[in-house]
Amino acid sequence: MEKRRMDAALLVLILGHLAIALEVPLDLPQPPTITHQSPKDYIIDPRENITIHCEAKGKPHPSFSWTKDGTHFRIEEDPRVTMKPHSGTLVVDISMMRAENYEGVFQCTARNNHGTAVSNNIVIRQSRSPLWSKEKNRPIVVQEGVSLVLPCRPPAGLPPPIVFWMDNNFQKLPQSRRVSQSLNGDLYFSNVRREDSRNDYICYARFTHTQTIQQKQPITVRVLNLDSINDTMAAFYNDTDLFSEAPMDERKPTFLIPPGSSSSMRVLRGHVLEMECIAEGLPTPEVSWSKVSGELPSRRTSFLHFNKTLRITKVSESDDGVYRCTARNQFGSVDHTISVSVKAAPYWISGPPKNLVLAPGENGVLTCRASGIPKPLITWTMNGIPIENSPTDESRKVEDDVIIFTDVQTGSSAVYQCNVSNEYGYLLSNAFVNVLSEPPRVMTPSNKIYQVIKNHPALLDCASFGSPLPKITWFRDLSASTLNGDNYIFHDNGTIEIPVAQAQNSGKYMCVATNALGISKNHVHLEVKEPTRIQKQREKTKTVQKGRSVVFECKVNHDETLFPTMTWLKDNGELPDEERFVVGSDSLTIVDVTESDAGMYTCIMNTTLDHDSATTELNVVEKPDPPTDLELTDQTKRSVQLTWTPGDEHNSPIQKFLIQYEDSLHHRGHWHNLTEVPGTMTTAHLKLSPYVHYTFRVFALNAVGYSNASSPSKMYKTDPAAPDENPAGVHGIGTEHDNLVISWKPLSNLQSNGPGLHYKVSWRQKKLGAEWATQNVSSNSKFTVSGTPTFSPYEIKVQAVNNYGAGPEPAVVLGFSGEDLPIGTPDNVKAVVINSTLAKILWDAVPHNSIRGHLKGYKVYYWRKHGMHKHNPDHMEKDILSFSGNHTHGMLPGLHPFSAYLFHVRVYNGKGEGPPSPTQHFKTPEGAPGPPTSLEVAKTDLDSLTLNWSPPLEHNGHITGYTLKYQPVNNSNELGPEEELALAANETSVTLPILKYSKRYKFLLSAKTSSGAGPAVSQEAAVSDEARPMSPFTNVTYSLEEDGALISWDYWGPEKNIYVEYTVDSKGVEDWQKEPANGSQNVKLKGLKVGLSYKVRVVAEGHHDQQLHYKELFVTVPAVASRQVDIATQGWFIGLMCAIALLILILLIICFIQRNKGGKYPVKEKEDAHTDPEFQPMKDDDCTFVEYSDNEDHKPLKGSRTPSNGTVKRDDSDDSLVDYGEGGDGQFNEDGSFIGQYSGKSSCRDNAEGPESSEAPSPINAMNSLNSFV
């Protein structure tokens, strides 16, 4: 059983879910447990009160006492020391006392009647920050190249200070491979340079506990070369330390620290190991590290101080061994080995001893398993007393690092202390043994709701307590079976784990804790939620130009019951508090972006259960800053080296540089592109031209655009020289038949190379023995040679010349003098007819000497003389086809069939056309004719139709006949079967006798020659005659139905737009209403009024809303359009009328009796005796009021008058009817008869009160109602 408990504790420790110590509820008896104490090594600030913590719990609550340096500390005798209530924490007031009086070793004891717990030994020490000892530092003069060490030697403080070097301006001194600070604070120079000379090398020590900084006196260093030392030695002889008497040459490294070739050091397990090697040498050596006896632990290793310090964190026994540092430069290397020995203060192997809660008769084990180097000593105490001096207990047995308890009994509760120590430290742990008998109780709150994310582990707690230890069983909802299987993991602390929670795991769970003394149940609920996921961004990086806006989207998918909150971070910090940053519901917008906005933007969506984040990098780009520092170097007559410093590229790499120049001599104020170089270069070798005053500027280009221009460079003037090139574009062309015009492209100012630019023009006729003629031309780009033979070849050359010489020998160009009109004609001109519309013309080429110019081609002139049909007129309009180049044939397309053509051919050059060749002729054969000129329907009969037509305008041959095709067409424009009829050439009319009635037909007529049929002409027509109805509508009828009039018809016409229109038949203005048929042949007219007659038309509408056909009819709607039921003949109605008549008769009889009874009572006489003129009597026959003769129409009725105080005024007479109204007390007259029935609310008045009366209706009204029914 104990093994199971130990294994369970170990398992829970590994899982790390719950505290492994068994928690005893505070309402149960238990020994003390230390819950909080000050650290073992407690350094205090002497300026503040001392607080030494000691908190503990237990039942009953423990009492506290202290020892100082091993003796009882009498708190009550020291007024400056107080103990907090219900606590062991001490507070020492040192405002009037020195803190050092309370330095020492303190230990707290907490006890109750179940045991005693003790704290660690708390060593109280006062922090110290002593001043630097006064000293005068002499200036240090050293020779350049030697090594140097500036000592710091800060005062010893508690804790040790942090050391750093700065200057008088509180700026840190720069450090490098050559100059660095050692771990002890000294400043090492591997070799000194002239720039190391300064008088403010200051070492500072910062004491963290007191937050004070101490400063060493400044050190002055002067670095001199050998000559300077000789000149200044006398001046510094008395007050200067002089190092290095001989000049220092370059040398191999040697170590400054550690000295020698080997050393050793000791480090404790878990601490930080720092080893350093600082070497001197010239040039500065580089330091590298390795482990002789193995590999360096890469994850725990770092190199500091420019590789001079090797740092290993969380040292373990595997770090024990030999390490080597190597210093190397180009003259050699040196090694130093460091032997590291790893020791260990005591440490727990499986944690400190755990509290034991045992039931009477149970067994248990307290384990104190620890290790260390060297092996530590383990001692046990019970309630603070060595266990060997404690009362004996038969149930307890001590075996080295364990105490075994067997068959414990009530009263064996105690606190045991395990102390593990060696020379490097100690461990002290309290663990109690509490003997209890308690039924189980579940500590987890009832109906606790656990929420987890889908696919994550779900841990449902069932924290319980009981003695003996309860057994935990889990159930799902109302299921009677326990949970088990691979889907669940059961921890010994009662927790059930679902490794991968899914939606189906949601629900209610029950845990049951049982032991021998009872049972306890608890319900918890599990809710599995969908995870929160930010929709993945397409862009991991956004690039935006400065001044524009950028939007980061952060759309999220989440469980509908969770409400995420969005947080934006910039570089893992808060967003700048600026209005430019606008946070929306699912986005972040930055307007007017600046360069400082660049960075990493992270959107974090948090819910109560999970979170997700997405990061996008923002790059802010802008066009680059202009280059600076333009400098001209390597200057020669024809080149210069231009260098510059690039400006800020603003996060967009520079792609290229554009170099421009200005020529102040020839074109001041105008800049020209010279060359481009890649963006990685900052130098350009520029080729220059002579006789130019150059000024350069540079532009930088990145993805955003070009920068502004740099500042111009200094002017660079090149010397004049002879031209390097001759003009290009030299041509020789004649403009007249007897001249030659020589032209060229003049050189630019940049190409002139010097003043006095002109051109030497040379020409000669290209024939044997011809001599060159020469002419100098300036300020012009052409020259005309006159008197040349027509179209003769000439050799031409143009050379550039200036005051400094002539350009290179020019190339010879071939030109021709002017052209003249050709004088030759093509021979052997003939035509070959291909078909009725195409002919091929052939000719012989004209000799070259007859062309007198550049041959451009040949032109064929042709025209139709006449058609070979008697109906065709003559056509004399000429057509021209040109054939460029040296062709000897060409095709003439688009000719008229059955026609006679004439043609001739001319040659042409750049000057114009030559004379025509002799006119030739050819004829084209017959072709297909054109369409007939017309096709008309001349007459239609009942079953036949006559067509007339005219012959084609273009016969294109002899007409051999006509072809007529026709097809029927239905209302949907669908074509029926096609019929074909051949007709003679001399026919222009035909009658078709076999057409059917009520049909439309489509006709196609084409003419034909021996070459074939021509295109057809079409026509559509319908067969009709006088026997056919004039309207295409037939069988137009109507029928009346309950909801309207249904209009129906038959229609055979071609029109598609059919509708029905109707209006009331009257002599006034007709208001027509329209109802479309929508392709149907019937329409229902709704909403017609009964008793009226309507005029109705069925209309066929053509194009442009024109009514082509309509059919009219009249529709009359009778007074009762639908079947009515005579209510007077219904039995239920007759019975109702009889009942109403009987009721009216009874009411009339009652009213008559009441009137007669009114005269038998004295009250009636008294009423008649009243002379109040305001009282309005009522008519006896109809219960209506009688009008008074005094015409006081505006006086109110007496019975309705109300005084100003809102009460009804009583009459003076006791017999007034007012005394007998409803609501008053009933009274009797002298003979004992009841008179309350004669109050003001009689049956007649009730009838006059309106529809609220509950009496029967008036007989007159009832009769009127009856008459209306009848």
JOPE-V213174 format. One record per run of one state. SS is the DSSP state (@ for helix, = for strand, . for the rest). FROM is the first residue (numbers start at 0). TO is the last residue. If there is no record, write none. Layout:
SS & FROM & TO
SS & FROM & TO
//
This chain:
. & 0 & 0
@ & 1 & 14
. & 15 & 28
= & 29 & 36
. & 37 & 39
= & 40 & 43
. & 44 & 48
= & 49 & 51
. & 52 & 52
= & 53 & 58
. & 59 & 61
= & 62 & 67
. & 68 & 69
= & 70 & 71
. & 72 & 73
@ & 74 & 76
. & 77 & 79
= & 80 & 82
. & 83 & 88
= & 89 & 91
. & 92 & 97
@ & 98 & 101
. & 102 & 102
= & 103 & 111
. & 112 & 113
= & 114 & 117
. & 118 & 120
= & 121 & 125
. & 126 & 126
= & 127 & 127
. & 128 & 137
= & 138 & 142
. & 143 & 146
= & 147 & 149
. & 150 & 156
= & 157 & 157
. & 158 & 160
= & 161 & 165
. & 166 & 170
= & 171 & 171
. & 172 & 177
= & 178 & 180
. & 181 & 185
= & 186 & 188
. & 189 & 192
@ & 193 & 195
. & 196 & 196
= & 197 & 206
. & 207 & 210
= & 211 & 214
. & 215 & 217
= & 218 & 223
. & 224 & 224
@ & 225 & 231
. & 232 & 238
= & 239 & 241
. & 242 & 249
= & 250 & 256
. & 257 & 260
= & 261 & 267
. & 268 & 271
= & 272 & 275
. & 276 & 276
= & 277 & 281
. & 282 & 284
= & 285 & 290
. & 291 & 296
@ & 297 & 299
= & 300 & 303
. & 304 & 307
= & 308 & 311
. & 312 & 315
@ & 316 & 318
. & 319 & 319
= & 320 & 328
. & 329 & 330
= & 331 & 347
. & 348 & 354
= & 355 & 357
. & 358 & 362
= & 363 & 366
. & 367 & 368
= & 369 & 372
. & 373 & 375
= & 376 & 381
. & 382 & 383
= & 384 & 385
@ & 386 & 388
. & 389 & 394
= & 395 & 398
. & 399 & 400
= & 401 & 404
. & 405 & 412
= & 413 & 421
. & 422 & 423
= & 424 & 434
. & 435 & 436
= & 437 & 441
. & 442 & 446
= & 447 & 452
. & 453 & 456
= & 457 & 459
. & 460 & 462
= & 463 & 466
. & 467 & 469
= & 470 & 475
. & 476 & 480
= & 481 & 481
. & 482 & 487
= & 488 & 489
. & 490 & 494
= & 495 & 497
. & 498 & 501
@ & 502 & 504
. & 505 & 505
= & 506 & 514
. & 515 & 516
= & 517 & 528
. & 529 & 531
= & 532 & 533
. & 534 & 539
= & 540 & 544
. & 545 & 548
= & 549 & 552
. & 553 & 554
= & 555 & 556
. & 557 & 563
= & 564 & 569
. & 570 & 571
= & 572 & 573
. & 574 & 579
= & 580 & 582
. & 583 & 585
= & 586 & 589
. & 590 & 593
@ & 594 & 596
. & 597 & 597
= & 598 & 605
. & 606 & 609
= & 610 & 620
. & 621 & 626
= & 627 & 632
. & 633 & 637
= & 638 & 644
. & 645 & 654
= & 655 & 662
. & 663 & 669
= & 670 & 677
. & 678 & 681
= & 682 & 686
. & 687 & 691
= & 692 & 700
. & 701 & 704
= & 705 & 705
. & 706 & 714
= & 715 & 716
. & 717 & 726
= & 727 & 732
. & 733 & 737
= & 738 & 744
. & 745 & 747
@ & 748 & 751
. & 752 & 756
= & 757 & 764
. & 765 & 771
= & 772 & 776
. & 777 & 780
= & 781 & 785
. & 786 & 791
= & 792 & 801
. & 802 & 803
= & 804 & 805
. & 806 & 811
= & 812 & 815
. & 816 & 825
= & 826 & 834
. & 835 & 836
= & 837 & 843
. & 844 & 846
@ & 847 & 850
. & 851 & 853
= & 854 & 866
. & 867 & 872
= & 873 & 873
. & 874 & 876
= & 877 & 883
. & 884 & 887
= & 888 & 891
. & 892 & 897
= & 898 & 908
. & 909 & 911
= & 912 & 912
. & 913 & 918
= & 919 & 922
. & 923 & 930
= & 931 & 939
. & 940 & 943
= & 944 & 951
. & 952 & 959
= & 960 & 968
. & 969 & 973
= & 974 & 982
. & 983 & 987
= & 988 & 991
. & 992 & 998
= & 999 & 1008
. & 1009 & 1010
= & 1011 & 1021
. & 1022 & 1031
= & 1032 & 1040
. & 1041 & 1042
= & 1043 & 1050
. & 1051 & 1055
= & 1056 & 1063
. & 1064 & 1071
= & 1072 & 1075
. & 1076 & 1080
= & 1081 & 1084
. & 1085 & 1091
= & 1092 & 1100
. & 1101 & 1101
@ & 1102 & 1104
. & 1105 & 1105
= & 1106 & 1115
. & 1116 & 1125
@ & 1126 & 1128
. & 1129 & 1129
@ & 1130 & 1159
. & 1160 & 1160
@ & 1161 & 1168
. & 1169 & 1176
= & 1177 & 1177
. & 1178 & 1183
= & 1184 & 1184
. & 1185 & 1196
@ & 1197 & 1199
. & 1200 & 1215
@ & 1216 & 1219
. & 1220 & 1226
= & 1227 & 1227
. & 1228 & 1232
= & 1233 & 1233
. & 1234 & 1234
@ & 1235 & 1237
. & 1238 & 1241
@ & 1242 & 1247
. & 1248 & 1257
@ & 1258 & 1268
. & 1269 & 1269
//
